[in-house]
């Protein structure tokens, strides 16, 4: 029966005072003020942090290992969308995640993926239709309907989309939104259809529009998408409608910190500490109806101890009355995991990646995707490429590189486009993490380099690869081609080495692999590439590589 004597941060009364917290059978049995003559331990005791929207798979760790890292930073629960593995393995992937979460040292609350596949303009490994979604939503293990990325389907009353929304509403389960750039009347209509959150805001004006429409705004700070600096003032304007999210955090970033980092940065911006902590701790619990404790008598004993209310260095993490992490170390041992996967055998030749020039010798104007560091959205530009023989070749000197997506589920030729922003001078990088259908995606300076990198990933049956300057390095991801079965520190070290090698090849992107993975996410504009071709996310239609 643990007893803690600390400065208690009461987020309900918005007060801080010395008190004793007593725990029995995993529940808080009493909280009473300390007498002046009673000793007090250093630090502040407060409810633990909750990540209001995260894809566990993006950490490249299974739920058990993800939890062992997150608790070190004071996270006591996550709201997780498992649509990454669902796109690969379908309901079998969901069952894998649920089973792994049952063994995890931290609660992971899952939603039913709403968009598997994310669109009909790509090939996924599996499909979850409205009938399956309703059946899954009736399962108490699923708390909500995950992010509705098909916002055009919502605005245009797509029958399949609306059936999923209606099922969630009948069952009284929240619906997460996902509508990057949507503003004004469209944002109002989207919210009115039942969307309760949005984690895709990349400008304060967009966040205001959606908050005014009644949506909760998730301040996202992940590995690729970093929107905190742009939208943190939403905490000042709509403090009751804010939460925090990492969305997609790679293993190296997760080892450095989690929601605690976002909390510290918002406090440093001058936001009231109680408003910040309520967004980080209270709002997700209430919005999703989680059983996570909020430091009240009768609550489950989920709380943390931090050094101060400035840096939020976490000293202790308690979940269900058990001390789970202390001074940056998880006290729960690692667990072995299964490695379900779906990956066909394939070996490509450089000729498979040739883009026909269309005849003639004059330069050809082509559309080019523009990758943006720290953003999931892309831009669009054009380039003039001189035919080399019968084909168009990338131009590394102008940072016009070859982008390819290869179907890992069934035989098909590669889809190709050109991209700027990666600035690789030689070689290529490739990955089987390619949101959301998770084909094999690669970017490189030549057809041969792209081919070699893609073949490396197929040989691994999933993973990341870098090839260049006579060197090659890879990270196997045997769980659905998305996650490793190795310890977090080992995965993070390998990932950092791959990132460093990509930087050595010339890339200036903070997280080149994460950015690469979103070049196939069609629901976020402007231009993206699926296994079926170049796609314009603004008009929701395919586009030609050539402008004429």
C-alpha positions in Angstrom: 0.0 0.0 0.0 2.1 2.9 -1.3 1.9 6.3 0.4 3.2 9.4 -1.3 3.8 12.8 0.3 4.3 15.5 -2.3 3.1 18.8 -3.6 -0.1 17.7 -5.3 -1.1 19.4 -8.5 -4.9 19.3 -8.5 -6.1 20.0 -12.1 -9.7 20.1 -11.0 -9.5 22.9 -8.4 -6.4 24.4 -10.1 -4.4 24.4 -6.9 -1.1 23.1 -5.7 -0.7 22.0 -2.0 1.2 19.5 0.1 -0.8 16.3 0.7 -0.5 12.6 1.3 -1.9 10.2 -1.3 -2.7 6.7 -0.1 -3.1 3.8 -2.5 -4.7 0.4 -1.9 -5.5 -2.3 -4.5 -4.5 0.0 -7.3 -6.9 2.8 -6.3 -6.5 6.1 -4.6 -8.1 5.6 -1.2 -7.4 9.0 0.4 -5.8 12.4 -0.3 -5.4 14.6 2.7 -3.4 17.7 3.5 0.0 17.4 5.2 0.5 18.9 8.6 3.2 21.5 9.0 5.4 19.0 10.9 5.1 16.2 8.4 8.0 15.5 6.0 7.4 16.0 2.3 9.3 14.4 -0.6 10.7 16.5 -3.4 8.8 17.1 -6.6 5.2 17.5 -7.8 2.7 14.8 -8.1 0.1 15.1 -10.9 -2.0 13.0 -13.3 0.0 11.3 -16.0 0.1 12.4 -19.6 -2.1 10.9 -22.3 -1.2 11.0 -26.0 -4.5 11.7 -27.6 -3.6 10.4 -31.1 -0.7 8.1 -31.9 0.1 5.3 -34.3 2.1 2.9 -32.2 3.4 1.2 -35.4 5.2 4.4 -36.4 7.6 4.0 -33.4 8.7 0.8 -35.2 8.1 -0.9 -31.9 5.3 -3.3 -30.9 2.9 -2.2 -28.2 4.8 -3.9 -25.4 8.1 -2.1 -26.2 6.4 1.2 -27.1 4.9 1.2 -23.7 8.2 0.5 -21.9 9.6 3.7 -23.5 6.6 6.0 -23.2 6.2 5.4 -19.5 9.7 6.8 -18.9 8.4 10.2 -20.0 5.3 10.2 -17.8 2.8 8.8 -20.3 0.2 6.7 -18.6 -2.1 6.0 -21.6 -2.4 6.5 -25.3 -5.3 6.8 -27.7 -4.0 4.8 -30.7 -5.2 4.3 -34.2 -4.0 0.9 -35.5 -4.7 1.6 -39.2 -1.1 1.1 -40.2 -1.1 -2.6 -39.4 -4.8 -2.9 -40.5 -3.9 -1.8 -44.0 -1.3 -4.7 -44.1 -3.0 -7.5 -42.2 -6.6 -6.4 -41.7 -8.5 -7.7 -38.6 -5.6 -10.1 -37.9 -3.4 -7.1 -37.4 -5.9 -5.5 -35.0 -6.0 -8.7 -33.0 -2.2 -8.7 -32.8 -2.2 -5.2 -31.5 -4.9 -5.9 -28.9 -3.1 -9.0 -27.7 0.2 -7.2 -27.4 -1.4 -4.2 -25.6 -2.9 -6.6 -23.0 0.7 -7.5 -22.1 1.9 -3.9 -22.1 2.9 -2.0 -18.9 0.7 0.9 -20.0 -2.9 1.1 -21.3 -3.2 1.5 -25.0 -6.7 2.3 -26.1 -7.5 1.5 -29.7 -10.0 2.8 -32.2 -11.5 1.1 -35.2 -9.7 2.2 -38.4 -12.1 4.2 -40.6 -10.1 4.2 -43.8 -8.6 0.8 -44.7 -7.6 1.6 -47.4 -7.3 5.3 -46.9 -8.6 5.8 -50.5 -9.7 3.8 -53.5 -6.7 5.2 -55.4 -4.2 2.7 -53.9 -3.8 -1.0 -53.2 -3.8 -2.0 -49.5 -3.2 -5.5 -48.1 -6.7 -5.7 -46.6 -10.0 -3.8 -46.4 -12.3 -2.9 -43.5 -15.7 -2.0 -44.9 -18.7 -0.5 -43.1 -20.1 -3.9 -42.0 -16.8 -4.9 -40.5 -16.3 -1.5 -38.9 -19.7 -1.7 -37.2 -19.0 -5.2 -35.9 -15.6 -4.0 -34.5 -17.1 -0.8 -33.0 -19.5 -3.0 -31.0 -16.5 -4.7 -29.4 -15.7 -2.9 -26.1 -12.0 -3.2 -26.7 -12.4 -0.4 -29.3 -13.1 3.0 -27.9 -13.8 5.2 -30.9 -13.8 5.4 -34.7 -10.3 6.4 -35.8 -9.4 9.4 -38.0 -11.8 9.8 -40.9 -9.2 10.7 -43.5 -11.7 10.6 -46.4 -13.0 14.1 -45.7 -14.3 14.5 -49.3 -16.4 11.4 -48.7 -17.8 13.1 -45.6 -18.6 16.3 -47.4 -20.2 14.4 -50.4 -22.1 11.9 -48.3 -20.3 8.8 -49.6 -22.5 5.9 -48.5 -19.7 3.7 -47.1 -18.2 6.6 -45.2 -21.5 7.7 -43.8 -22.4 4.2 -42.7 -19.2 4.0 -40.6 -20.0 7.4 -39.0 -23.6 6.4 -38.3 -22.5 3.1 -36.7 -20.1 5.0 -34.3 -22.9 7.4 -33.4 -25.4 4.7 -32.7 -22.9 3.1 -30.4 -22.1 6.4 -28.7 -18.4 6.3 -29.6 -16.4 9.4 -30.6 -15.2 9.9 -34.1 -11.8 11.3 -34.9 -11.3 13.7 -37.8 -8.4 14.2 -40.2 -8.8 17.0 -42.7 -5.6 18.9 -43.4 -6.2 22.5 -44.6 -10.0 22.3 -44.4 -11.4 25.7 -43.4 -14.5 27.8 -43.3 -17.9 26.3 -44.3 -16.3 23.0 -45.2 -14.7 22.6 -41.8 -18.1 23.4 -40.2 -19.9 20.8 -42.4 -17.2 18.3 -41.6 -17.6 18.8 -37.8 -21.4 18.8 -38.1 -21.1 15.3 -39.6 -19.8 14.0 -36.3 -16.0 14.7 -36.4 -14.9 15.6 -32.8 -11.2 16.1 -33.2 -8.5 17.1 -35.7 -4.8 16.6 -35.4 -3.9 17.9 -38.9 -4.0 21.7 -38.3 -0.8 23.3 -39.6 -1.9 26.9 -39.3 -3.5 28.8 -36.4 -6.2 30.1 -38.6 -7.2 26.5 -39.6 -7.2 25.5 -35.9 -9.4 28.4 -35.1 -11.9 27.5 -37.8 -12.2 23.9 -36.6 -12.3 24.9 -32.9 -15.1 27.4 -33.7 -16.9 24.5 -35.4 -16.8 22.6 -32.1 -13.8 20.3 -32.7 -11.1 19.5 -30.2 -7.7 20.6 -31.6 -4.8 18.2 -31.1 -1.5 20.0 -31.0 0.7 17.6 -32.9 4.5 17.3 -32.5 5.8 14.1 -34.1 8.9 13.1 -36.0 7.8 14.4 -39.4 4.8 16.7 -38.7 5.7 19.4 -36.2 2.9 21.9 -35.7 3.3 23.0 -32.1 5.0 26.2 -32.9 2.3 27.2 -35.3 -0.8 26.4 -33.3 0.2 26.5 -29.6 -1.8 29.7 -29.1 -5.0 27.7 -29.5 -4.4 26.8 -25.8 -4.9 30.5 -25.1 -8.1 30.9 -27.2 -9.8 27.5 -26.8 -8.2 26.0 -23.6 -11.0 23.5 -23.1 -10.8 22.1 -26.6 -7.0 21.4 -26.8 -5.1 18.1 -26.4 -1.7 16.8 -27.4 -0.6 14.3 -29.9 2.6 12.8 -31.4 0.7 11.0 -34.2 3.9 9.5 -35.7 7.1 9.3 -33.5 10.1 7.4 -34.6 12.1 5.4 -32.0 14.9 7.8 -31.6 12.6 10.7 -30.9 10.4 8.6 -28.6 13.5 7.7 -26.5 14.2 11.4 -26.1 10.7 12.4 -24.9 7.0 12.2 -25.5 4.0 14.4 -24.4 6.2 15.8 -21.6 8.2 17.8 -24.1 5.2 19.4 -25.6 3.9 20.3 -22.2 7.2 22.0 -21.3 7.4 24.0 -24.5 3.8 25.3 -24.1 4.5 26.4 -20.5 7.7 28.1 -21.8 5.5 30.0 -24.2 3.7 31.5 -21.2 0.5 29.4 -21.3 -1.1 28.8 -17.9 0.3 25.6 -16.5 -3.1 24.3 -15.5 -4.5 24.8 -19.0 -1.5 23.0 -20.5 -1.8 20.1 -18.0 -5.5 19.8 -18.4 -5.0 19.4 -22.2 -2.3 16.8 -21.6 -4.0 14.8 -18.8 -7.7 15.5 -18.4 -9.2 16.3 -21.7 -8.3 13.0 -23.5 -9.6 11.0 -20.5 -12.9 12.8 -20.5 -13.3 12.9 -24.3 -12.7 9.2 -24.9 -14.2 8.0 -21.6 -10.9 6.4 -20.5 -10.6 4.6 -17.1 -7.3 6.4 -16.6 -7.1 8.0 -13.1 -7.1 11.8 -12.7 -5.7 12.0 -9.1 -9.0 11.9 -7.2 -10.1 9.6 -4.4 -11.6 6.5 -6.0 -9.6 6.9 -9.2 -7.2 4.3 -10.5 -3.8 5.2 -9.2 -2.3 6.6 -12.4 0.0 9.5 -11.7 3.5 10.8 -12.1 6.1 12.7 -10.1 8.1 15.5 -11.8 11.0 17.6 -10.6 9.2 20.9 -11.4 6.5 22.5 -13.4 8.9 24.0 -15.9 11.0 21.2 -17.5 8.7 18.4 -16.4 11.5 15.9 -15.9 9.7 12.8 -14.9 11.0 10.9 -11.8 8.3 8.4 -11.2 5.4 6.9 -13.3 2.7 5.0 -11.5 0.0 3.0 -13.3 -2.6 1.1 -11.3 -0.8 1.7 -8.1 2.4 0.1 -9.4 5.7 2.0 -9.9 6.3 1.4 -13.6 9.2 3.7 -14.3 11.8 5.6 -12.2 14.4 8.2 -13.2 14.2 7.5 -16.9 14.1 3.7 -16.7 11.2 1.3 -17.1 11.0 -1.2 -14.3 9.1 -3.8 -16.3 11.2 -6.3 -18.3 11.0 -6.5 -22.1 8.6 -9.1 -23.7 9.2 -11.3 -26.7 6.8 -10.8 -29.6 5.4 -12.6 -32.6 6.2 -11.3 -36.1 3.1 -11.6 -38.3 3.8 -10.3 -41.8 2.6 -10.1 -45.4 5.2 -9.6 -48.1 5.5 -11.2 -51.5 8.9 -12.3 -53.0 10.1 -10.0 -55.8 13.3 -8.8 -57.4 13.3 -5.8 -59.7 15.6 -4.8 -62.5 16.7 -1.1 -63.2 14.7 -1.2 -66.4 11.5 -1.6 -64.4 12.0 1.9 -63.2 12.3 3.6 -66.6 9.9 6.5 -67.4 9.3 6.8 -71.1 10.3 10.1 -72.7 7.5 9.9 -75.2 9.8 10.4 -78.3 11.8 13.4 -79.4 14.9 15.1 -78.0 13.5 18.3 -76.6 13.3 18.8 -72.8 10.1 17.4 -71.3 8.2 19.4 -68.7 7.2 17.2 -65.8 5.2 17.6 -62.5 7.4 17.4 -59.4 6.4 16.7 -55.9 8.0 19.1 -53.4 8.7 17.5 -50.0 8.6 19.9 -47.0 10.7 19.3 -43.8 8.4 19.0 -40.8 5.2 18.9 -42.8 3.0 16.1 -44.2 1.7 18.4 -47.0 3.7 18.7 -50.2 4.0 21.3 -52.8 4.1 21.1 -56.6 6.5 22.4 -59.1 7.7 21.6 -62.6 11.1 20.6 -64.1 12.4 20.3 -67.6 14.2 17.0 -68.1 16.1 16.2 -71.3 15.4 12.7 -72.6 18.3 10.3 -72.3 17.6 7.8 -75.0 14.0 6.8 -74.8 13.6 7.6 -71.1 13.5 10.5 -68.6 16.2 10.3 -65.9 16.3 12.1 -62.6 18.6 15.2 -62.3 20.4 15.1 -58.9 22.2 18.4 -59.6 18.8 20.1 -59.6 17.4 17.9 -56.8 14.9 16.3 -59.1 15.0 12.7 -57.9 13.2 9.6 -58.8 10.4 8.5 -56.5 9.0 4.9 -56.8 6.3 2.9 -55.1 6.3 -0.9 -55.5 3.4 -3.1 -54.6 4.4 -5.6 -51.9 1.1 -7.5 -51.9 0.6 -8.5 -55.6 2.6 -8.4 -58.8 2.5 -5.0 -60.5 5.0 -2.6 -62.2 6.4 0.2 -60.0 4.7 3.5 -60.0 7.0 6.5 -60.5 7.3 10.2 -60.2 9.8 12.9 -59.6 10.4 14.7 -56.2 12.4 17.6 -54.8 13.4 18.3 -51.2 15.3 15.2 -50.4 18.6 16.6 -51.9 20.3 13.2 -52.1 23.4 13.6 -54.2 24.0 9.9 -54.8 22.4 6.6 -54.0 18.9 5.9 -52.6 16.8 5.2 -49.6 13.8 2.9 -49.4 11.2 1.8 -46.8 8.2 -0.5 -46.4 6.7 2.1 -44.1 4.7 4.1 -46.6 1.5 5.6 -45.3 -1.1 4.2 -45.4 -1.1 1.1 -47.6 2.6 0.5 -46.8 4.0 -0.5 -50.1 7.7 -0.2 -50.7 8.7 3.4 -51.4 12.1 4.7 -52.5 13.8 7.9 -53.6 17.1 8.1 -55.3 19.4 9.6 -57.9 19.4 6.9 -60.5 17.2 4.0 -61.6 19.9 1.6 -60.5 20.2 3.0 -57.0 16.4 3.0 -56.5 16.2 -0.6 -57.8 18.9 -1.8 -55.4 17.3 -0.1 -52.4 13.9 -1.5 -53.2 15.3 -5.0 -53.7 17.0 -4.7 -50.3 13.7 -4.0 -48.6 12.0 -6.9 -50.5 14.8 -9.3 -49.4 14.3 -8.2 -45.8 10.5 -8.8 -46.2 10.1 -5.3 -44.8 12.4 -2.7 -43.4 14.5 0.4 -44.2 17.5 0.6 -46.4 20.1 3.1 -47.5 22.5 2.6 -50.4 25.2 4.9 -51.6 29.0 5.6 -52.0 29.8 1.9 -51.9 27.9 1.4 -48.6 24.6 -0.1 -47.6 22.8 -0.4 -44.4 19.3 -1.7 -43.4 16.9 -2.1 -40.5 14.7 -5.2 -40.7 11.0 -4.7 -39.7 9.6 -8.2 -39.5 6.3 -7.3 -37.9 4.1 -6.4 -40.9 7.0 -4.6 -42.4 6.3 -1.8 -39.9 7.8 -2.8 -36.5 11.0 -4.5 -35.2 11.1 -7.3 -32.6 14.3 -5.9 -31.1 14.7 -3.6 -28.0 13.9 0.1 -28.4 17.5 1.2 -27.9 18.8 -1.2 -30.5 16.1 -0.1 -33.0 16.7 3.6 -32.3 20.5 3.2 -32.7 20.0 1.5 -36.1 17.5 4.1 -37.2 19.8 6.9 -36.2 22.6 5.3 -38.2 20.4 5.0 -41.3 19.4 8.7 -40.9 23.0 9.7 -40.5 23.9 7.8 -43.7 21.0 9.5 -45.6 22.3 12.9 -44.4 25.8 11.9 -45.5 24.3 11.3 -49.0 23.1 14.9 -49.0 19.6 14.9 -47.5 19.0 17.9 -45.3 15.6 16.7 -44.0 15.5 16.2 -40.2 13.8 12.8 -40.6 14.2 11.7 -44.3 12.6 8.3 -43.8 9.6 9.7 -42.0 9.2 12.3 -44.8 9.6 9.6 -47.4 6.9 7.5 -45.8 4.3 10.3 -46.2 5.0 10.8 -50.0 2.4 8.0 -50.5 -0.3 9.4 -48.2 -2.8 10.5 -50.7 -5.3 12.2 -48.4 -2.8 15.0 -47.6 -2.2 17.4 -50.6 -0.8 18.5 -52.9 0.9 15.8 -55.0 1.6 12.2 -53.7 2.4 8.9 -55.3 0.5 5.6 -54.8 1.3 2.2 -56.3 -1.3 3.2 -59.0 0.3 6.5 -60.0 0.8 10.2 -59.3 -2.1 11.6 -57.4 -3.4 15.2 -56.9 -4.8 15.3 -53.3 -6.6 18.7 -54.0 -8.9 17.3 -56.7 -8.7 13.7 -55.4 -7.7 12.4 -58.8 -4.7 11.0 -60.6 -2.4 13.3 -62.5 0.0 12.8 -65.3 3.7 13.1 -64.8 4.0 15.1 -68.0 2.3 18.5 -67.9 1.4 18.3 -71.6 
